[in-house]
Amino acid sequence: MRNRLIRNIAAAILLLAAAPQAWSDTKSGDATLQELKFEDVAKKAINVKLGDKVKAECSYYINPDFLGKKVISVGARVKNTSDKVMYYGYYVAFFDKDRKLVACSSFGGGQIAKLDPGKETYIGNVLELPPDQIKRIASYQVTLLEGEKEFGK
């Protein structure tokens, strides 16, 4: 009886250890957001690259005329560089000088964030804030989660 219990526990540990886990990459830095025209984004926006099998190239800047509004663009080009179907989550937050949250955006985890091998997509999120809140932004933190299983399952 005792040997069977030990074998069952050992099998459970091996099974859990072999299960694919979600992988996380987080980066942070100062965020002096600039108001940019589209042609200046590649050179002047805050650009961040992160990820392992799923790679994200993110850019953060102020878009002065998004449907008549001034917004913060938190776009990301996301590509699955693996040979397996992958799921991802993209999360970015902006903080003031005292590290208090000013704004955040999230995308992903479920079927909408499923990428076949070699495929890529673009996340075009924007944050609408009052102008005085945009001025408070001093830093950012971005996290990309990736895994072989749909999040939450």
Buried (B, 14 or more C-beta within 10 A) or exposed (E): EEEEEEEEEEEEEEEEEEEEEBBBBEBEEEBEBEEBEEEEBEEBBBEBEBBEBBBBBBBBBBBEEBEEEBBBBBBBBBBBBBEEBBBBBBBBBBBBEEEEEBBBBEBBBEEEBBBEEEEBBEBEBBBEBEEEBBEBBBBBBBBBBBBBEEBEE
